Amino acid sequence: MGYLLVRVFLREGDRIGGKPAEVWLLEFLKAKGISGATVLKSIMGYGTTGEFHYEGIEVLSYGLPLVVEFVEEEDKINRMLEEVVKNCKGLITLEEVSLWQC
């Protein structure tokens, strides 16, 4: 059985169905039986527009990058990924991983 690490790159302020995108995504993943997910907030970044987003400058601090990541069985991810792609405006990456529990 293969496992994948999924990262969904969003921006603060992105919304899906009237909710913050990261909240919508976590609720969706939980409803689909994904074991767990983490939202990571960056302090600085830039995307396809080339515009910097930086927490230290108040004017530019809106729209900081967010990453939602989770690890799950490949089959489970494949069954729900299309709906995530359809609703999210960000970038999604998939990586094969070895799963070790400690």
C-alpha distance (Angstrom), angle and dihedral (degrees) to the residues before:
residue distance angle dihedral
M1 . . .
G2 3.83 . .
Y3 3.77 126.6 .
L4 3.79 128.8 -152.4
L5 3.78 132.1 -157.2
V6 3.79 108.5 -142.0
R7 3.79 122.4 -162.6
V8 3.78 121.0 -171.5
F9 3.80 112.9 -165.8
L10 3.81 114.0 -151.5
R11 3.77 139.0 158.4
E12 3.77 128.5 -121.4
G13 3.75 107.5 -99.4
D14 3.82 95.1 34.2
R15 3.80 109.6 133.4
I16 3.79 134.2 -160.9
G17 3.77 120.9 -172.9
G18 3.81 91.5 -11.0
K19 3.83 93.3 -54.6
P20 3.78 131.9 99.8
A21 3.82 105.0 -85.6
E22 3.81 93.6 -121.5
V23 3.82 91.5 52.9
W24 3.80 91.9 47.6
L25 3.80 90.1 49.2
L26 3.81 95.1 48.9
E27 3.81 91.4 48.3
F28 3.81 90.4 47.7
L29 3.81 93.1 49.0
K30 3.80 92.4 48.1
A31 3.82 91.1 49.7
K32 3.83 89.3 51.2
G33 3.81 91.7 53.7
I34 3.80 98.2 -107.8
S35 3.81 106.4 164.0
G36 3.80 96.8 -130.7
A37 3.79 144.3 -31.6
T38 3.79 137.3 -161.0
V39 3.80 130.7 -147.2
L40 3.79 113.6 -147.6
K41 3.81 120.5 -166.1
S42 3.77 118.7 -156.5
I43 3.77 128.7 -147.0
M44 3.78 95.3 -144.3
G45 3.77 141.0 8.2
Y46 3.78 148.9 128.2
G47 3.75 133.9 -139.2
T48 3.77 141.2 -169.4
T49 3.81 92.2 -44.6
G50 3.79 91.3 57.6
E51 3.82 90.0 -131.2
F52 3.81 113.9 140.3
H53 3.79 119.5 -127.6
Y54 3.77 112.8 -161.2
E55 3.79 130.5 174.5
G56 3.82 93.6 -148.4
I57 3.80 95.2 63.6
E58 3.79 109.5 62.7
V59 3.80 94.1 -154.0
L60 3.82 91.6 56.9
S61 3.79 98.8 35.7
Y62 3.80 95.2 91.6
G63 3.77 113.4 94.9
L64 3.79 98.4 27.3
P65 3.79 114.5 176.3
L66 3.81 118.0 -93.0
V67 3.79 127.2 -168.5
V68 3.79 123.9 -159.7
E69 3.79 110.9 -164.4
F70 3.77 135.4 179.7
V71 3.80 140.7 162.2
E72 3.78 121.1 -137.5
E73 3.79 143.7 146.2
E74 3.79 111.7 -67.5
D75 3.82 94.0 -123.9
K76 3.80 92.1 53.3
I77 3.80 91.7 49.6
N78 3.79 93.1 47.7
R79 3.82 90.4 54.7
M80 3.81 94.0 56.4
L81 3.80 106.0 25.9
E82 3.80 97.0 89.2
E83 3.80 91.1 61.7
V84 3.82 91.2 50.5
V85 3.81 91.0 49.7
K86 3.81 90.7 48.5
N87 3.83 92.8 53.7
C88 3.82 105.3 34.5
K89 3.80 124.2 76.6
G90 3.79 95.1 -162.1
L91 3.77 135.7 84.3
I92 3.80 121.4 -80.4
T93 3.79 123.9 -158.5
L94 3.80 129.5 -171.1
E95 3.80 126.2 -160.9
E96 3.77 130.2 -179.6
V97 3.81 109.2 -122.4
S98 3.77 139.8 -177.5
L99 3.78 111.2 -125.3
W100 3.79 119.8 -138.6
Q101 3.77 123.4 171.8
C102 3.79 121.3 -154.5
